[in-house]
Amino acid sequence: MEKPGSGISARFAAMRVVAQAPAAGSGLEASCRHLTPTSIQPAQKPLPARAGLKKDLSQSRRKAYEAREKYRMEPPELRRAVEAARATAEELGLDTDDVTVIHNSDRVVLRLLPCDVLARVAPPGHLADSEFEVEVARTLATTDAPVAELDPRVAPKVHVRDTFALSLWTYYEPLGTEIPRPPTRTRSYDTTRPCAAPT
């Protein structure tokens, strides 16, 4: 049997004290009469920890990345995309003798040479997304933000050819993946002073 003054008995005793504390005739007394163990609502669950939120965000981003990676242009569609980029660049006065596929997922990224232009080619149905990217790039360019810029030799807009949506960007050489190590700090010792004898 549970001892008085501990556990559930203690909690019921505390509730009785609360219900009997208000003075007679006060409004608080009437509001306390209905206090019962079943009328007390349990505390709300605490919000998930910040680490949990970060984990959920990272998982959603990884799923979105995997979904994009699952879609790859098949060789016939890829050849059409390359030809559309080449023809668009030539029409705009940019010499294109060689095309290198840099990335192939839901959109194809091509490097055009010798004009040295980065072409992003989106399949049909992604025209609105491409236009949004170009508009964001144009807006950020006015604020001197450190972002990739559209190629200044052509009009900053999305070009449509053979149902593909193309945008032309400035090509930047990739940076190295190695992170330079900080210089090693060495302590200098004064060898002219005699060492103190242990005590």
N, C-alpha and C positions, 0 to 999 in steps of 0.2 A: 504494500500500500504506500502511496506517495505521502511523504511527510508534509505537514502544513508549513506554509511559508516558502515552499520551493516549487519550481516547475509550474505546472498548469494551475495548481491551487494558488500560487502567488500571483499569477496573472489575473485570476478571477477576483482575488482579494483587492488588487489594485484597481480593477474596474469598479468594484463596489464603493471604494473610497472616492473615486471620481464622481460616481453618480450621487453620492450623499454629500459631496462638498458644497454645492451651491446653497445659498440661503433659501428659506421657504418663501414661496410667492414670487421668486425671480423667474424670468423667462428661461434662464440657463438651466434651472432645475427641471422644467418641463422637457427641455430638449435632451436632457441626460437620461430621462426615465426609459427611453427606448433602447438604451445601450445594452446589447446582448453580444455574446461571442460571435453569433452569426452575422450581426450587422456590421462588424468591423471588416473592412475590405483589405485583402492582402496587398502588400507593397508592390508597386510596379516593378517589372523586371528592369534591371539596369541596362543602359545602352551598351551595345557591343564595344569591346575595346578598340582603340585606334588601330592596333595591329591587325585585328580582324577585318576592319574596313579596308585597310591597305591590301590584305590578302584577297578580299572579294573583288576589289578593283583590278588587281593584277590578274586574277583568274578571268574576269570578263574581257580584259584587253588581250590576254593570251587566246581566248576563244575566238575573238574577232580576228586576230592575226591568223589563226589556223584556218578560219573560214575563208579568208582571202587567199591563203596559200593553196587551199584545195582547188581553187579555180585557176587554171592555167590555159592560155590560148593554145589550141591545137595547131600543129604546123600549117595547115591551110589558112586558118584565121590569122596566125602570126605573120605569114607572108603577105597577106592583104594589109595588115596593120603597118608593116615595114614599107610596103609600096605606097601606102597613103601618106606616111610621114615623109618619104623621099619626094613624092610628087608635090606635096604642100610646100616643102622647103624650096624646091626648085622654082615653083611658081612665085615665091616671095623673093627670089633673087639670091638664095643661099645655095652655094655649091655643095652638092652631096654626092660623093663618089663611093663612100663606104658607110655602112650602118652596123653598129654593134648593139646587141641586145644586152642591156645591163640588168634588167629585172623583168620577170614574166610572172604576173599573178593576175589579180582582177584587172590590173592595168599594166600595159607594157611601157617600160622606160627604155628609150633608145638614145644612143649617142651618134650624132650625124657628123661626118667628117668630109672635107676639111673645114667646113664652116664652124665646127665645134659647137654644136647646139644640142641641148638635152630636150628630147621630145617625149612628152607623156601622151600615150595613145590609150583612150578608153573605149571599150566596146559600146555597141548601141544600148541606149537606156541610161547612160551616165553623163549625158550632156549637162544636166543641171549641176551635178557634182563638180564637173570640170569648170563650169562657169563660176561656181562659188569659190573654187581654189584661186582662179585668176583674179577675182574681185578682192579676195583677202590679200593676195600678194600685192596688188596695186595699192591697197589702203596702207599696208605696212611699209611699203616703199616710201611713202610720204613722211613717215615718222623716223626714218633712218634706223629701223629695226634690223638686227642681224639675221635676216632671212634670205632665202634664195630669191633671186630676181628673175623676172621675165626677160627674154632676150630683147635688148633695146633696138635691134635692127628691124624688128617687125612690129606690127600693131599688137598691143597687149589685149588679146582676145582669144576666144576659142574658135578654132577652124574645124569645119566639118567636111569630111571627104569619105566617100564610100561607107557611109553610116557610122564612121569613127569620129570621135571628138578628140582633137589634137590641140595641145598647148606647147609652146616653145619657150624654153628656159635657158638661162645662162648655165653653162657647164662648169663645175668646180672639181678640181682634182681631189680625189679622196685623201684624207689625212691618214697618217700611220696609226695603227692600233696600239702601238707600244706607248706606255706612259713613262716619261722620264723619271728616274729615281731622284729624290732630293739628295743634295750633297751630304756626305757623312761628316758629322761633327766630331772632332777629336779634342780631347782635353789636353791642354799644355801643362806641363809640370815644371816647376823651378828646381832644377837639379843642383843649384848652387847652395841651397839651404840644407843643413844637416837634418836628418830624420830625428824626430824626437824619440827618446828611449821610452819604451813601455813602462808604465808605472804599476 
